[in-house]
Amino acid sequence: MGYSRKFESEAKTTLPPCVYLRSKAIYVTGNPDPQSPEEEGSTRFDCWCNKTQHVIGPDQQVVERKACIEGRGCFQARG
């Protein structure tokens, strides 16, 4: 029998993201809605903060879809 590796799926969030969250998928799909299914899988490797223009947010924490939600110090709701 060959080697088999299984990965646990990450918990997904349904909470609205920060207005400053950006992702490659927004520009690839042309869909500017970070709540779309294409965006749900976004990780820190393809997300950045539009405020800092970096993968680290204003609070010095990693930027990713599941982390950039209400409750984070730098979170800004859509207006």
C-alpha positions, 0 to 999 in steps of 0.5 A, a space after each residue: 500500500 502506498 503512502 497516503 497523507 490527509 489534511 484536516 480542513 481549516 475552519 471557515 468563517 462566515 463573519 464579515 471581513 475587514 474593509 482593508 483585507 485584500 487578496 489575489 483572488 479579488 483581482 483574479 476573479 474580478 469579484 471584489 467581495 471577500 466573502 465570496 467562496 473563492 476568497 474563503 480559502 485565502 491564507 496569509 500567503 495571498 492576503 494583505 492589508 490595504 492599510 499597511 500594504 503588507 501581510 502584517 496588519 496595523 496591529 502587527 498580526 498576520 493578515 488572513 481571511 479568518 483573522 481579519 474579523 470583528 474583534 481584532 483591534 484594527 478591524 474596520 467594518 464596511 460602511 
